[in-house]
Amino acid sequence: MKQYLDCLRYIMENGVDRNDRTGTGTRAVFTWQMRFNLQDGFPAMTTKKLAFKAVKSELLWMVEGSGDERRLAEIHYGKDRSELGDQSTIWSPNSTADYWKDKAEYPGDMGRVYGVQWRSWEQWGLDDKFRTTYNKLDQLGDVIQRIKDKPWDRRHIVTAWNPGDLDQMALPPCHMMYQFFVADGKLSCHMFQRSCDMFLGVPFNIASYALLTHMVAQVCDLDVGVLVITLGDAHIYNNHFDQVNEQLSRAPDELPRLALDPYIKSIDDFTMDSISLENYNPQETIKAPMAV
């Protein structure tokens, strides 16, 4: 994970101090790219502990196509929502934010966020008699089938950035588009992220897309290749500077390995129990506030 630490260091030393939507303020650079060979190990942060359970639950929530934060809590805690009480998730602050609460249709409603776009993109059109038509597109499911049928295709793309739906989302997508590439029996993934919280968010996003690549590779009977992440607005919040400096003082350790239940052959069949990390020995957690 040296390349991630190199990015942190570069931003601290060369970034521009700017205002931001949250009012916290950031130090930022524009565009940075990281490339992880997934054959070398799973890119989980070792210089601080990664909340891998939260990575798993959020990704499964998105793959399920849900926009309900309470459904995320059900997946994460393994409980029915009637038993959850006030147990929170990483999306809880956004679900109750002032700018969104008047739009939410029910407790936990996040609107048409990531998973909804991945699995239920709304397509409106006209038929040959100029009558309005409506369809829901399963982008992820279609891409997986295309990888199986036409691995050489250049259209293995899923996008969460739907301009017509941005005002219907509790938070517009930060990791907004990804593309798969197949060569030599290996599946690679390139993700573009427009807004990049380098200390809290990006380590989470790296792990999430590494996990997604492994899952899609398995159901397509492929091995894994590389994960490429292109960052747009790469920033460190002003109230994370001390934590970043603490992390930069630590040396990265050996990467863990990902273990998936090998019998799962459908993207919809993965569960919390079918995904685990082996030999993950991170250094201590470094806590920091999340800007909302």
C-alpha positions as CSV (number, residue, x, y, z in Angstrom):
1,M,0.0,0.0,0.0
2,K,3.0,2.2,-0.4
3,Q,1.4,4.0,-3.3
4,Y,-1.5,5.1,-1.2
5,L,0.9,6.5,1.4
6,D,2.8,8.2,-1.3
7,C,-0.4,10.0,-2.4
8,L,-1.2,11.1,1.2
9,R,2.3,12.5,1.5
10,Y,2.1,14.3,-1.9
11,I,-1.2,16.0,-0.9
12,M,0.1,17.1,2.5
13,E,3.3,18.6,0.9
14,N,1.9,19.9,-2.5
15,G,-1.9,20.1,-2.2
16,V,-3.9,23.3,-2.4
17,D,-6.0,24.4,0.6
18,R,-9.7,24.9,-0.4
19,N,-13.2,25.3,1.0
20,D,-15.6,22.5,0.5
21,R,-19.3,21.6,0.7
22,T,-19.1,20.4,4.4
23,G,-17.5,23.6,5.6
24,T,-14.5,21.7,7.0
25,G,-11.9,22.6,4.4
26,T,-9.5,20.4,2.6
27,R,-6.1,20.2,1.1
28,A,-6.4,18.7,-2.4
29,V,-4.8,17.7,-5.7
30,F,-6.5,17.0,-9.0
31,T,-6.2,13.5,-10.3
32,W,-4.0,10.6,-9.0
33,Q,-3.9,7.0,-10.2
34,M,-3.2,3.8,-8.2
35,R,-2.7,0.3,-9.6
36,F,-3.0,-2.8,-7.5
37,N,-2.0,-6.3,-8.7
38,L,-4.6,-8.4,-7.0
39,Q,-2.4,-11.5,-7.5
40,D,-0.1,-9.9,-4.9
41,G,-2.7,-10.0,-2.1
42,F,-5.8,-8.2,-1.1
43,P,-5.3,-4.4,-0.8
44,A,-6.5,-3.9,2.7
45,M,-4.8,-1.1,4.6
46,T,-2.2,-2.4,7.1
47,T,-1.0,0.9,8.5
48,K,-4.4,1.2,10.3
49,K,-7.2,-1.2,10.7
50,L,-9.7,-1.5,7.9
51,A,-13.4,-1.9,8.8
52,F,-13.7,-4.9,6.6
53,K,-17.1,-6.0,8.0
54,A,-18.4,-2.6,6.9
55,V,-16.8,-3.0,3.4
56,K,-18.5,-6.3,3.0
57,S,-21.9,-5.2,4.2
58,E,-22.0,-2.0,2.1
59,L,-20.9,-3.9,-1.1
60,L,-23.5,-6.6,-0.6
61,W,-26.1,-3.9,0.0
62,M,-25.1,-2.2,-3.3
63,V,-25.0,-5.5,-5.2
64,E,-28.5,-6.2,-3.9
65,G,-29.7,-3.0,-5.4
66,S,-31.0,-1.4,-2.2
67,G,-31.3,2.3,-1.4
68,D,-32.6,1.6,2.2
69,E,-30.0,2.3,4.9
70,R,-31.9,0.1,7.3
71,R,-31.5,-2.8,4.9
72,L,-27.7,-2.1,5.1
73,A,-28.0,-2.3,8.9
74,E,-29.8,-5.7,8.5
75,I,-27.0,-7.1,6.4
76,H,-24.2,-5.6,8.6
77,Y,-25.6,-6.8,12.0
78,G,-27.4,-9.9,10.8
79,K,-30.7,-8.8,12.4
80,D,-34.2,-8.0,11.2
81,R,-34.8,-4.3,11.3
82,S,-37.3,-4.7,14.1
83,E,-34.4,-5.8,16.3
84,L,-31.9,-3.1,15.3
85,G,-32.9,-0.3,17.6
86,D,-30.6,2.6,17.0
87,Q,-27.6,0.6,15.6
88,S,-26.0,2.7,13.0
89,T,-24.1,2.2,9.7
90,I,-21.6,4.3,7.8
91,W,-24.6,5.7,5.8
92,S,-26.5,6.8,8.9
93,P,-25.2,10.4,9.0
94,N,-26.3,10.9,5.4
95,S,-29.7,9.4,5.9
96,T,-30.5,11.9,8.6
97,A,-28.7,15.0,7.2
98,D,-30.7,18.2,7.1
99,Y,-30.4,18.6,3.3
100,W,-32.0,15.1,2.8
101,K,-34.5,14.4,5.6
102,D,-37.3,16.3,3.9
103,K,-36.9,14.2,0.7
104,A,-36.7,10.8,2.5
105,E,-40.0,8.8,2.0
106,Y,-39.4,6.5,5.0
107,P,-36.8,6.0,7.8
108,G,-33.5,4.9,6.1
109,D,-34.6,6.0,2.6
110,M,-31.4,7.1,0.7
111,G,-33.1,7.6,-2.6
112,R,-31.6,6.4,-5.9
113,V,-28.1,5.8,-4.7
114,Y,-25.4,3.4,-5.9
115,G,-27.1,0.0,-5.8
116,V,-30.3,1.3,-7.3
117,Q,-28.4,2.7,-10.2
118,W,-26.3,-0.5,-10.6
119,R,-29.4,-2.8,-10.6
120,S,-32.4,-0.7,-11.5
121,W,-31.4,2.2,-13.8
122,E,-34.6,3.8,-15.1
123,Q,-34.9,3.9,-18.9
124,W,-37.6,6.0,-20.4
125,G,-38.3,6.2,-24.1
126,L,-40.9,6.1,-26.9
127,D,-42.1,3.1,-28.9
128,D,-42.9,3.2,-32.7
129,K,-46.3,4.7,-31.9
130,F,-44.7,7.4,-29.8
131,R,-46.1,6.0,-26.6
132,T,-44.0,6.4,-23.4
133,T,-42.0,3.2,-22.5
134,Y,-40.4,2.4,-19.2
135,N,-37.8,-0.2,-18.3
136,K,-35.4,-0.9,-15.5
137,L,-31.8,-1.9,-16.5
138,D,-29.7,-4.2,-14.4
139,Q,-26.3,-2.8,-15.3
140,L,-24.3,-5.2,-13.1
141,G,-26.2,-8.3,-14.1
142,D,-25.9,-7.3,-17.8
143,V,-22.2,-6.7,-17.6
144,I,-21.6,-10.1,-15.9
145,Q,-23.5,-11.8,-18.6
146,R,-21.5,-9.9,-21.3
147,I,-18.2,-10.8,-19.6
148,K,-19.3,-14.5,-19.9
149,D,-20.5,-14.2,-23.5
150,K,-18.1,-11.6,-25.0
151,P,-15.1,-11.2,-22.7
152,W,-13.3,-9.1,-25.3
153,D,-16.1,-6.5,-25.3
154,R,-15.2,-2.9,-24.5
155,R,-18.6,-2.1,-22.9
156,H,-18.2,-3.8,-19.6
157,I,-19.2,-0.6,-17.8
158,V,-21.4,0.2,-14.8
159,T,-22.1,3.8,-13.9
160,A,-23.8,5.3,-10.9
161,W,-23.6,8.9,-12.1
162,N,-27.2,9.5,-13.4
163,P,-27.6,13.3,-13.9
164,G,-31.4,13.0,-14.0
165,D,-31.4,11.3,-10.5
166,L,-28.8,13.4,-8.6
167,D,-31.5,15.3,-6.7
168,Q,-33.1,12.0,-5.7
169,M,-30.0,10.8,-3.9
170,A,-29.0,11.4,-0.3
171,L,-25.4,11.7,-1.6
172,P,-24.3,11.8,-5.2
173,P,-22.0,8.9,-6.1
174,C,-18.3,9.5,-5.3
175,H,-17.1,6.3,-6.9
176,M,-19.1,6.9,-10.0
177,M,-18.1,4.5,-12.8
178,Y,-16.2,1.3,-13.3
179,Q,-15.1,-0.8,-16.3
180,F,-14.0,-4.4,-16.4
181,F,-11.3,-5.8,-18.8
182,V,-10.6,-9.5,-19.6
183,A,-7.3,-10.8,-20.8
184,D,-5.4,-14.0,-20.3
185,G,-8.2,-15.5,-18.2
186,K,-8.0,-12.6,-15.7
187,L,-10.5,-9.9,-14.8
188,S,-9.3,-6.4,-14.2
189,C,-11.3,-3.4,-13.0
190,H,-10.8,0.4,-13.5
191,M,-12.8,2.6,-11.2
192,F,-13.1,6.4,-11.4
193,Q,-13.9,8.3,-8.2
194,R,-14.8,12.0,-8.5
195,S,-14.5,12.9,-4.8
196,C,-12.0,11.2,-2.7
197,D,-11.7,11.5,1.1
198,M,-8.2,10.2,1.2
199,F,-8.0,9.3,4.9
200,L,-11.4,7.7,5.7
201,G,-13.0,6.9,2.3
202,V,-10.3,5.9,-0.2
203,P,-8.9,2.9,1.8
204,F,-12.5,1.7,2.1
205,N,-13.1,2.2,-1.6
206,I,-9.9,0.4,-2.6
207,A,-11.0,-2.7,-0.6
208,S,-14.6,-2.5,-1.9
209,Y,-13.6,-2.6,-5.5
210,A,-11.0,-5.2,-5.0
211,L,-13.7,-7.3,-3.4
212,L,-16.1,-6.6,-6.2
213,T,-13.5,-7.6,-8.8
214,H,-12.9,-10.9,-7.0
215,M,-16.6,-11.6,-6.7
216,V,-17.3,-10.9,-10.4
217,A,-14.2,-12.9,-11.4
218,Q,-15.4,-15.9,-9.5
219,V,-18.9,-16.0,-11.0
220,C,-17.4,-15.5,-14.5
221,D,-14.9,-18.4,-13.9
222,L,-11.9,-16.0,-14.2
223,D,-8.9,-15.2,-12.1
224,V,-8.2,-11.7,-10.9
225,G,-5.9,-9.2,-12.6
226,V,-5.3,-5.6,-11.6
227,L,-7.5,-3.0,-9.9
228,V,-6.9,0.5,-11.2
229,I,-8.4,3.5,-9.4
230,T,-8.3,7.0,-10.8
231,L,-9.0,9.7,-8.3
232,G,-10.5,13.0,-9.3
233,D,-10.6,15.6,-6.5
234,A,-8.2,13.8,-4.0
235,H,-8.4,15.6,-0.7
236,I,-7.5,15.4,3.0
237,Y,-9.8,17.2,5.4
238,N,-8.2,19.8,7.6
239,N,-9.3,17.9,10.7
240,H,-7.6,14.8,9.5
241,F,-4.0,16.2,9.3
242,D,-2.8,14.8,12.6
243,Q,-4.2,11.4,11.8
244,V,-2.6,11.4,8.3
245,N,0.8,12.3,9.9
246,E,0.4,9.4,12.3
247,Q,-0.4,7.0,9.5
248,L,2.6,8.2,7.5
249,S,4.9,7.4,10.4
250,R,4.0,3.7,10.1
251,A,5.4,1.2,7.7
252,P,3.1,-1.1,5.7
253,D,3.0,-4.8,6.4
254,E,2.3,-7.9,4.2
255,L,-1.1,-7.9,2.5
256,P,-3.7,-10.4,3.6
257,R,-5.5,-12.9,1.3
258,L,-9.2,-12.9,0.4
259,A,-11.2,-16.1,0.8
260,L,-14.6,-16.5,-1.0
261,D,-16.9,-19.5,-0.8
262,P,-15.8,-21.3,-4.0
263,Y,-19.3,-22.8,-4.5
264,I,-21.0,-19.4,-5.2
265,K,-21.6,-18.9,-8.9
266,S,-24.1,-16.0,-8.8
267,I,-23.3,-12.5,-7.8
268,D,-26.6,-12.4,-5.8
269,D,-25.6,-15.4,-3.6
270,F,-22.7,-13.9,-1.7
271,T,-23.3,-13.3,2.0
272,M,-21.4,-11.9,4.9
273,D,-20.3,-15.4,5.9
274,S,-19.0,-16.3,2.4
275,I,-16.4,-13.5,2.5
276,S,-13.3,-13.3,4.8
277,L,-9.8,-12.1,5.0
278,E,-6.9,-14.4,5.9
279,N,-3.7,-13.3,7.7
280,Y,-4.8,-9.8,8.1
281,N,-2.7,-8.2,10.9
282,P,-3.2,-4.4,10.7
283,Q,-1.8,-1.8,13.0
284,E,-4.0,0.1,15.5
285,T,-7.1,2.0,14.3
286,I,-6.7,5.7,13.8
287,K,-10.0,7.4,14.4
288,A,-11.1,10.6,12.6
289,P,-14.4,12.5,12.2
290,M,-16.4,12.0,9.0
291,A,-17.5,15.2,7.2
292,V,-21.1,15.2,6.1
